[in-house]
């Protein structure tokens, strides 16, 4: 292919991407308000195991959820809907990130608790299908990825708002290999997409009393897309005079999370997709590792809650899946409870996880037969939740 033909093909490819994004902008403009869960006749919670260790740990999170909701279920109709079919084998069989029948089942739910799923990469035995997570965020328009990190003994209380549908991941599978020497991917930023995630962060800061928002970009270098994100932040900040805000570049921000003199000053952090993916994993590591952190993916109609670690297929291959740590997906279950207004239950679950996983540690999950199974750890959590002195125990450990 000569140079002119290569450029023409690239222009056509890029043109189609622009059309797709313009259509998506129109969709965002037409969206209604957030769903009101209190007005539902039946609240449907989808349980999606995913693959690898996902089904093992998700089953334990479901047990804990049912335990916490047992009294609520006497008052309102809560339905748990187990959805299989998001395994890598089934996705490859259908050659889709999310098979059509699975997507239809997901759309029948209001809330989704999801285990990890395998995303193929170069050199894997699987075809190069899109990430199920990325596809679900786009299909259900889950634009806000919310990840809390709590380290009570260091007075760290961070909540990250990562934009979930744009940035470098928006068209991550639609880059173009122009020739053997040139490959181009794309990053996407829209006014509507930036506005709704940044406003969600400021709303959260105001609602919780945190009253501090940090906006993270690389706008000094990535001037057009990151520049737009920062411009929108300035616009929104003017509507929240009581909320303090500042902005940091992603490179120095990764360093400052490690700075004990600075890091407990951060409260609510909002940032584009790729930066959010990187920074929240660093933050989770400070908390005790990605296995200790949960994640919420919020849209106006749907919400999905998940563990932030991978599917660990080697554990399954070695017969160790029952020893996988369910802490991350149980943290996500707590976020689900908070999202639908069950804040007392969510708070108690956070305390129980702190006691069982960080402070008391009567049972330790090692990922091997040297430690507890996921089921035993879930039993430990539920036993701790049953203690009438739960809050006092937590305060003794945290000196709060």
N, C-alpha and C positions, 0 to 999 in steps of 0.2 A: 504494500500500500504506500502510495507517495504521500508527501507531507500535506498537500492540499486535501486529500481524502481523509487523512487522519484528523486534521483540524475540523473538517466538516462533520465527521462522525462525533467528535467531542462536543462540538456546538449543539448538535441535535440532542445528544445525551443530556447536556447541561440544561437545554431548553425544557426538556421534559421534567427535570427536577424542579425547575422554577415554577412550572405549571402546577405540579403537585403541591408545592409549598403555598402558592397563592390560593389554591382550593382549601388547604388546611386553615389558612388565615380566615377565610370566610366562615368555615365551620366554627372556629373559636369565637368569632364575633357573634354567632347566632346562639351561643350556649346560654342556658338558663342558670338559675341559682343552684346552690348545693342542695342535695337531697335532705329532707327532714326525716330522720329515722323514727322519730316519735309518732309519725303519722302512718307508719306502715302496719298493715294487718298482720303480716308475717315477715320476720327478719331472716333472710336466707344467708347463711355463712358457708361459703364453699371451702372445702378442705382439699388442697391439691398437693399431693405428695412430691411430684416432680420425679427425679430419678436419683440413682446412687443412694446415699444415706437419707435422702429427702423423705421417703415414706416412713422411715423409722422414727425420725425426730418429729415429724409433723403429727404422727399418731400420739406422741406424748403431749404435744402442745394442745391437741384437741381434748385430751383427757383433763388437762389443767383448766382449759376454757369451760368445759362442761361442769367441772367442780365449782368454779367461781360463779357460773350462771345458773346453778341449780334452783336458787330461790327466784331469780328473774323469770325462769322458764315456767314457773307456776303462775306468773302474772301476764306474760306476753308469749306469743307463739314464735319461738326461735327454732329454725330448721337448719340442721347441719347436712350439707350436701357433699358427699365424697366424690371427687372428680378424678378419675384415672385418665391416662392417655397422653400425659405431657412428658413421657419418657423420651429419651433420645431415640430409642428404637422405633417408637410409633411416629415420632416427628419425621424421621428419615423415611419411613415407609410411605408417608403421605407427601414427603418432600415439602413440608411446610413448618415454619417456626411454631405455629399452633394449628393443628388439624381443625378443619371446619366444625366437626361435631363437638370437639372440646371447646372451641370458642363459643359455640352456641350455649353450651352448659355454663360457661363462665358468665355469660351475659344474663343468665337467669338468677344470678346471685347479686346481693347488695355488697357483700364483703367477701374477700378471698384471703385465706391463710395459705401461703404457698411455700413449699420446700424448694431447695435449690434444684436447678436444671443445668444440664451440660450444654455448653456452647462450643461447637467444633472450632478448631483453629488449624492453621497450616501444619501438616504432618500427621493429623489425627486420621483414624480410619473412617471418619464420618464425612459425608458431603458438607459443603460450606453453606449450611442453612443459617438463617438469621437467628440471633439470640431470642429465646422464648420470652425473656424478660423485656427486651426492647420491643418486641412485637406486641406483648400484652400492654405495655405502657402506651403504645401508639393506638392499638385497637380500642382500648377502653379510655383513652385520653387521660391517663394518670399522670398529670403534669407536675405534681409536687412530690419529690422524694424526701421524706422527713426522717432524719436519723438523730436520735438523742444519744448523748454520751454523758454518763454520770460517774464521777469519781468523788464520792462524798468526803472522804478523808483529806482530799486536796482542794475541796471547795470548787471543783470543776462541775459545771452544769451547762453543757453546750447543747444546742439544738440546731442542726444543719438543715437548710432548705435547699436542696439540689434540684435545679430545673431538669426535668425528666424526659422531655420529648424533642429537644432541639440540640444545638451545639454540634459537636463532632460525631455524636451518635445518631443524629436524626436520619441521616442517609448513609450510615456506616457501611451498609452492604451495597451501596450504589455508586461507589467511586468508579473511576475509569482508568484502565491501563492503556494509555495512548499508544505506546509501542514498548519494545523491550527495555528502553531506557527511562521511560517516564510514566509514573503512576500518580494520579491525583485523587484525593478524597476531598470532602466538602464539610464545612461547618455552617450551621444555619442559626440565625438569630432573628426573631420577629418582635415587633413592638408588643403584640398581644401576649405572646408567650412569656416575654420578660416581665410584662406588667403583672400578670396574674401570680407568678411565683414570688416576685418581690413584694407585692401587696400582701400575699399570704404570710410572708415572714414578718412584715410590720404589724399585721393584725395579731399574729401570735405574740409578738413582743409586747404589744399593748394589753392583750387579754391576760397574759400570764404575769404581768408586772415586771418582766425582765427589762423592758424599756431600753434595750441596746441592740442594734443591728449592725453587723459588719458585712459589707459587700465585697466579694472577692472576684477580681478579674485579672487580666493582663492587658488592660486597655492602653497602656503606654506603648505596646508593640502590636497587639492585635487590635488595631484602631477602629475598624469598621464594625465588626460584630460585638466584641467586648466593649467597644466604645458606646454602642447603642444600649447595651445592658446597663452600663454605668449611668448613662444619661437618663434612662427610665428610673433608676434608683434615686437620682437627684430629684426628679419630678415627684415621685411618691413620697420621699422623705419630707417634702414641704407640706404634705397633708397630715403629717404626724409630728407636730412640734414638740410633743412631750417625749418622743422616742429619740434618744441619742443615736447617731449613726456615724460610721466612718467607712473608709474603703482601703483595702490592702491588695497588693499584687500576690498572685498565687505562690510565687517562689518564696517570698519572704514569709508568707503566711504559714507555709509548711514548717518553716524554722521556728516561728513564734509559738506554734502549738507545743513545741518542746521546751520553751523558755519558762521556767517556773516562776519568774518574776512577772511575766506578762499573761500567761495562758488563762488564768482564772478570771481575767477581765473580759474575755469574750463570752457572749451570751447566745445570741441568735445570729447565725451565719447564713447568708444566701449567696449562691454562686451558680454559674453555668454547669452544664452536664458533666463534662470531662473532669473539670477541676473538682467538682463535688464528689465524683467517684474516687478520685485519688485522696482527697483530704479526709473524707469520712473513714476510709480504711486506716489512715494514719491515726486518726482520733480513736477509732475502735481499738487499735493496738495498745494505746495508752491505757484504755479501760481494762485491758486483759486479753485482747485479741479479738479478731473478727467473729470468733465463735461466741462471744459474749454480747454481741450487738444485734439489735433488730432494726427493721426498716419499714417505713410506711410509704405507700405510693397512692397519692390522693388525687381523685378527680371530682367532678361535680356530680356524677351519677354513680360511679364505682369507686371502691377503695381496696387496695391489695396490700397485705402485710407479709413480710418474708424475712428469712434469715439472709445475712449478707455474705455468707461464706459459700464455697463451692460444694459440689455434689460428692466429692471424695470417692470416686469409683474404686480406688485401690482398697479402701476399707471393706467394701462389699466383696471384692474379689478375694480378699484374705479372710473372709468370714468374721469381720469385726464390726459390722454395721450396728449391731445391738449396743455397742459401746460408744456410739457417736454421742457427742454432747448436744442436748436439745436446748441449751440456754438461749441461743440466738433466736430460734423460732418461738420460744416461750416469751422472750422479751417482745417479739413482734406481736404475739397474742395480747400482751398488756397494752400495746399501742392501739390495737383493734378496740379493746375495751374503752380506752380513753376517747377514741375517735367517736364512738357512739354514745358518749355521755356517762359511762360507768366509771367515773374517775376514782371513786373510793376503791373499787375492786382493782383497778389498774395500779393505784398507789400501793396497795397491799402486796400485789404481785411483785412490783419492783423491789419492795423491802425484802420479801421472801427470797428473791433471786440474789440480792446483795448478801443476805445472811448465809444462804446455802452455798453460793458460788464464790464469795470473796472473803467473808469474815469467819464464819463458824467452820464450814467445810468438814462436816462430819462424814460426808461422802464426797469423793473426788472422782471426776470423770477423766480418765487418761486416754480414752480411745482404744484401750486394750483391756484384756482380762485382768490386768493389775488394778483396775479401777472399777467404779460402779457402772452399771448399764444405764442407758437413757431412761428406762422405765423405773429403775430404782431411784434415780435422781428426781424424776417427776414425783414419785411417792414422797420423797424428802421435802420437796417444795410444798406439796399439798398438806403434809403433816405440819409444816411450819405455818402455813396459812391458817390452819385450824387453831393455832395458839392464840388465846385471848390476849396474851402479853406481847404480841408480834411487834407492835410499835415501840414498846419499851426496850425490847431486845435490840431492835435496829438502832435506837438512839444510843444505847450503851456502846455499840460498836463505832458509831460515827461521831459521838460527842456533840450531837445536834440537840 
